[in-house]
Amino acid sequence: MELSECPEITNSDKMGPMSSLEAAGKEISLSENQELDLNLMNEEIILAEGDSQELHGWSVRTRKVARYLRGSFLNRKKQRKEEVLNLLQVLEGRTRKESARLFYEILVLKSNGIVDVKQDTAYEDVLMQKLPGWEQFCEVGSL
């Protein structure tokens, strides 16, 4: 199915296209993106799970975003790179709705001292890194 044939997704909903240089440098694997798409963004599944799926006070969606970020941080560590994620790379190829949901859950993690989100000046890259609370969060078994 072509993007233009899908009524709920328009070209304006997609994040901008990657250059070949960005594509070569993209560090988030397709399988991780697919897992996040299938598990995080399906609104009907999340609503059907309701509050019964909360674990240690964390919603299903927040835990899935944290699991996704954990994999991304581990990939950076395996590549012996600084464990800092660029929000633009995380959101690449997602719709506006998906991007908003993902960013919201990242802010939930930030407000609870799990990750730090920084943007030095307006229109610059938004960078995420783990805070000391990250390890404890992962150990609790909430992921």
Secondary structure, DSSP 8 states (H G I E B T S, - for coil): --GGG-TT--GGGB-----HHHHHH--S-HHHHHHHHHHHS-HHHHHHHGGGG-BTTB-HHHHHHHHHHHHHHHHHHHTT--SEEEHHHHHTT-BHHHHHHHHHHHHHHHHTTSEEEE-SSTTS--EEEE-THHHHHHHTT--
